[in-house]
């Protein structure tokens, strides 16, 4: 997690070095950290479904390191928040609705991060932990979709890659969930 945060901070600093510390540079950092956060979140969010669908060393590693990947996402998105706040000081670019959605998203990220450690997860209990992480994960997924889908339509078809990844992750999670329910209903032990 520390290495991921260091890489994101270094890449952000390099981006500011190239584009400057003004509005253009801050917007470039926002785009960069949105993408690093997207990759980290999508990886963590898909890890259990990937491991269930395609068991193997790589997916077992993803599953075993899902917590660290998720906390790395939170660190990356923390840098993203700092850049957003810096941009907001320069120019009023956000609507009240955007701010409300973002605040809820950051509350979800904070709640997931705080409960990603053994002690806090145990305090919360497995049932509430799962409910929190599922609800917050799907909310963050929806925020990413709401960010990239309009850009795909209004700005550039290049954003479609992000939308396709999000839809693939959703389909993977939903089919993995159905397979799990079917296996449990059939009385398959160990599932």
FENWOPE-V534037 format. One record per residue. N is the residue number from 1. SS is DSSP state (H for helix, E for strand, L for the rest). OMEGA is omega in degrees with one decimal (* if undefined). D_CENTER is the distance of its C-alpha to the mean C-alpha in Angstrom with 1 decimal. Layout:
N:SS:OMEGA:D_CENTER ; N:SS:OMEGA:D_CENTER
This chain:
1:L:178.5:14.1 ; 2:H:179.1:16.9 ; 3:H:179.3:17.3 ; 4:H:178.7:13.8 ; 5:H:179.1:14.2 ; 6:H:178.9:17.6 ; 7:H:-179.6:16.7 ; 8:H:179.0:14.3 ; 9:H:-179.9:17.1 ; 10:H:178.3:19.8 ; 11:H:177.5:18.3 ; 12:H:178.2:17.9 ; 13:H:177.8:21.5 ; 14:H:178.2:22.7 ; 15:H:176.8:21.3 ; 16:H:177.1:23.2 ; 17:H:-179.6:26.2 ; 18:H:-172.9:26.3 ; 19:H:-177.1:25.7 ; 20:L:-176.1:27.1 ; 21:L:178.0:25.9 ; 22:L:-175.6:26.7 ; 23:H:-179.0:24.8 ; 24:H:-179.8:24.4 ; 25:H:179.8:22.9 ; 26:H:177.2:20.5 ; 27:H:177.7:19.3 ; 28:H:176.9:18.9 ; 29:H:177.8:16.8 ; 30:H:178.5:14.6 ; 31:H:179.8:14.2 ; 32:H:-176.6:13.7 ; 33:H:173.7:11.0 ; 34:H:-178.6:9.2 ; 35:H:177.8:9.6 ; 36:H:177.7:9.0 ; 37:H:178.7:5.5 ; 38:H:-179.0:5.2 ; 39:H:-179.2:7.1 ; 40:H:179.5:5.8 ; 41:H:-177.8:2.6 ; 42:H:179.4:5.6 ; 43:H:-179.9:8.0 ; 44:H:-176.5:7.3 ; 45:H:-178.3:7.2 ; 46:H:-169.8:10.2 ; 47:H:-176.3:12.0 ; 48:H:178.8:14.5 ; 49:H:177.1:15.3 ; 50:H:-179.3:15.9 ; 51:H:178.1:18.1 ; 52:H:-176.6:19.9 ; 53:H:-177.2:20.6 ; 54:L:-178.9:21.5 ; 55:L:179.3:22.5 ; 56:L:-177.2:23.3 ; 57:H:-177.7:22.9 ; 58:H:-178.5:19.7 ; 59:H:173.9:17.9 ; 60:H:177.4:19.5 ; 61:H:177.7:18.3 ; 62:H:-178.7:14.6 ; 63:H:-179.9:15.3 ; 64:H:-177.0:17.2 ; 65:L:-178.5:14.6 ; 66:H:179.8:11.5 ; 67:H:-179.5:12.0 ; 68:H:177.3:12.3 ; 69:H:178.7:9.3 ; 70:H:178.2:7.2 ; 71:H:174.8:9.6 ; 72:H:174.0:9.4 ; 73:H:-179.7:5.8 ; 74:H:178.4:7.6 ; 75:H:178.7:10.5 ; 76:H:-178.9:9.3 ; 77:H:171.3:8.2 ; 78:H:175.2:11.5 ; 79:H:176.9:13.3 ; 80:H:178.9:11.9 ; 81:H:178.4:13.4 ; 82:H:179.1:16.5 ; 83:H:178.1:16.9 ; 84:H:178.9:16.6 ; 85:H:176.9:19.2 ; 86:H:178.2:21.4 ; 87:H:-179.6:21.4 ; 88:H:176.6:22.2 ; 89:H:-178.4:25.2 ; 90:H:-174.0:26.5 ; 91:L:178.2:26.2 ; 92:L:-174.4:25.5 ; 93:L:-172.8:22.9 ; 94:L:176.1:21.0 ; 95:L:177.6:22.3 ; 96:H:179.9:22.5 ; 97:H:178.8:20.3 ; 98:H:-179.9:17.6 ; 99:H:-179.4:17.9 ; 100:H:178.5:17.9 ; 101:H:-179.8:14.7 ; 102:H:179.5:13.0 ; 103:H:177.4:14.8 ; 104:H:177.8:13.7 ; 105:H:179.5:10.0 ; 106:H:173.8:10.8 ; 107:H:178.4:13.0 ; 108:H:179.1:10.5 ; 109:H:179.9:8.3 ; 110:H:-179.7:11.8 ; 111:H:178.6:13.1 ; 112:H:-178.3:10.7 ; 113:H:-178.5:11.3 ; 114:H:-178.0:15.0 ; 115:L:178.5:15.4 ; 116:L:-179.9:14.0 ; 117:L:-172.6:17.4 ; 118:H:-175.7:20.5 ; 119:H:-178.5:22.6 ; 120:H:177.0:20.3 ; 121:H:178.5:19.2 ; 122:H:178.6:22.9 ; 123:H:-178.4:23.8 ; 124:H:-177.6:21.5 ; 125:L:-173.4:22.8 ; 126:H:-177.8:21.2 ; 127:H:179.4:21.6 ; 128:H:177.8:20.1 ; 129:H:-178.9:17.3 ; 130:H:179.8:16.4 ; 131:H:179.2:16.8 ; 132:H:-175.8:14.6 ; 133:H:175.6:11.7 ; 134:H:-178.4:12.3 ; 135:H:-179.2:12.9 ; 136:H:179.6:10.0 ; 137:H:178.7:7.5 ; 138:H:176.5:9.6 ; 139:H:179.4:9.8 ; 140:H:175.7:6.3 ; 141:H:-179.0:6.9 ; 142:H:177.6:10.2 ; 143:H:176.5:9.4 ; 144:H:179.2:7.9 ; 145:H:179.8:11.1 ; 146:H:177.4:13.3 ; 147:H:-172.8:12.5 ; 148:H:-178.4:13.2 ; 149:H:178.2:15.9 ; 150:H:178.4:18.4 ; 151:H:177.3:18.1 ; 152:H:-176.3:18.9 ; 153:H:-171.0:21.9 ; 154:H:-172.7:23.1 ; 155:L:-173.7:22.3 ; 156:L:176.0:21.9 ; 157:H:178.0:21.6 ; 158:H:178.5:19.5 ; 159:H:-179.8:16.4 ; 160:H:178.8:17.3 ; 161:H:178.8:15.7 ; 162:H:180.0:12.1 ; 163:H:179.9:13.4 ; 164:H:177.2:15.1 ; 165:H:179.3:12.1 ; 166:H:179.1:10.4 ; 167:H:177.4:13.8 ; 168:H:178.0:14.5 ; 169:H:178.2:11.6 ; 170:H:-179.8:12.9 ; 171:H:179.1:16.4 ; 172:H:179.9:15.8 ; 173:H:-178.3:14.5 ; 174:H:178.9:17.4 ; 175:H:176.8:20.0 ; 176:H:178.1:19.1 ; 177:H:179.0:19.5 ; 178:H:178.1:22.8 ; 179:H:179.6:24.0 ; 180:H:-180.0:23.4 ; 181:H:180.0:25.3 ; 182:H:-179.9:28.0 ; 183:H:178.9:28.5 ; 184:H:178.8:28.7 ; 185:H:179.2:31.1 ; 186:L:178.3:33.2 ; 187:L:179.7:33.5 ; 188:L:-178.1:31.9 ; 189:L:175.2:32.0 ; 190:L:179.4:29.1 ; 191:L:*:26.4
